[in-house]
Amino acid sequence: LRFRLSLLAIAVSVFATPDCVSRAFTDGTVCVCNATCDTIEPLGSIAFGNAVIYRTDDRGARMDREVVKQKPQPEGVVIELDPSTVYQGILGFGGAFTDSAGMNIRSLPKEVQDTLLQQYFGPTGTEYTIGRVPIASTDFSLGQYSYDNVEGDFTLEHFALHEEDFNYKIPYIKQAIELQKPTGGLRLFASPWAPPGWMKTNGQMAGGGELLGEVDGPYYVTWANYFVKFFEAYLTEGISFWAVTPQNEPTTGADPDYGWQTLFFDAQGETDFIKNHLGPALKSSDASKDIMIIGMDDQRFMLPGWADVMFSDPVVSSYVAGTGVHWYEDQIFPSSSLTSTHERHPDKFLIATEACNGWLKAQGKGVRLGYFFRAERYALSIISDFNNWVAGWTDWNLALDTTGGFTWAANNVDAPIIVDGDVFYKQPMYYALAHFSKFLKPGAHRVKVEFPKLPSEVVVLGAVMADGQRYVTILNKNDSENVTISIAEKGVDGVYTTVSVPSHSIVT
């Protein structure tokens, strides 16, 4: 009897997960974490005839897991998953290692720092597989800095990483890489906001401007080599990269009064820079020769035109593996532009490279603790993007403080994790992301889902996970209508997974 009780105790210790310690704010509830934190119960093995349900809602459920028996008869709306009709492969999900994220993480006690990174990259967290790394400073830094401030240093003799890299980026990137190793590895992509001011027409990193001189002149050559220097410096620190974007939101560089670092390229200008400078420069170094280029890295209303320009040149197409899109104009411009881009360039991937809530005054600028609407916006964006051929989705800052900073440019926004003194809060956005990132890893594929007309404000994403298990996520944004959905698999008769999807909930 003692032996059996010991086995039971071991089983409980392995599978029990801490509950959310909730705290209520004006807009909703968050989960509070210090050295201990709620974790996501693993999927585990699924016995024949069962399905596993994860639920997050505006009433406090946070990736709550339950096992349900499948049924021989459907109830409610029937949707059919068709694993034989396969669409794009999944690249993964992630967030950005900004200076602000690193500063906020570093402000925590060491054991709490470790807990926070575990929440994103560890096996009981969201299991992010993608990380974005800024090349030098962004609006989410304490100030503007470059890696070479010596005017006219065309050989980049004085190139050097900044203290922010060593204090706020590199340590946490390394820790994330180690946490992700058991579950598949971390893909890093880099993005610059601006070159040193002496390379720009306006003489400074912030504000609109272009590279100085002729398009094939020394400034263009030096700027391309600057990328290579960055990758060589990071490789010296043991960090290698998967991809790079030539410029963050390049069209903002057309605005002379733009509020933070930028550099202007239009589609043709970026294409020429890749063809004549960046592509060859990357291939010239062992540190960067295998790094793929992700073009555009800007709002999707520029598609498919931007992609058409890039991929019309076979040389550029050989360097550029895909197109990066931001989400900030998604409510204005339809997702159909993503599908048309895929149809024109089916061998190139689409990836969402940046998103955040709280960037508009109309939505409530900055942080809104516990605001479930922002979780729904993330889930809706991901489902809409993936149903239109996007293969990966990248959040912005991994962590911010309660003001939505640090940001030298006063561009305060929101984040899935908010640091407050010696603790951090997991926002509903965190759990919205987990419904996707936890299960859709590289090797997974989106598949066809067939359904009759769904109730308004209900959307569905279907996939086959890397291990072959079937996956469906449903978002119900309705204020009051609870929906019952039965999921069937094409070609499998008399087996239905019936799930209740309450108003304002995400169910996987």
Secondary structure, DSSP 8 states (H G I E B T S, - for coil): -HHHHHHHHHHHHHH------EEEETTEEEEEESSS-----------TTEEEEEEEETTS--SEEEEEE-BSS--SEEEEEEEEEEEEE--EEEEE--HHHHHHHHTS-HHHHHHHHHHHHSTTTT---EEEEEES--TTSSS---S--STT-TT-TT----HHIIIIIHHHHHHHHHHHGGGT--EEEEEES---GGGBTTSSSBSS--BSS-TTSHHHHHHHHHHHHHHHHHHHTT---SEE-S-SSGGGGG-TT-SSB-----HHHHHHHIIIIIHHHHHTSTTTTT-EEEEEEEEGGGTTHHHHHHHTSHHHHHHEEEEEEE-TTTTTS-THHHHHHHHH-TTSEEEEEE--S--SGGG-SS--TTBHHHHHHHHHHHHHHHTTTEEEEEEEES-EETTS---TT------SEEEETTEEEE-HHHHHHHHHHTT--TT-EEEEEE-S---TTEEEEEEE-TTS-EEEEEEE--SS--EEEEEEETT-TT-BEEEEE-SSEEE-
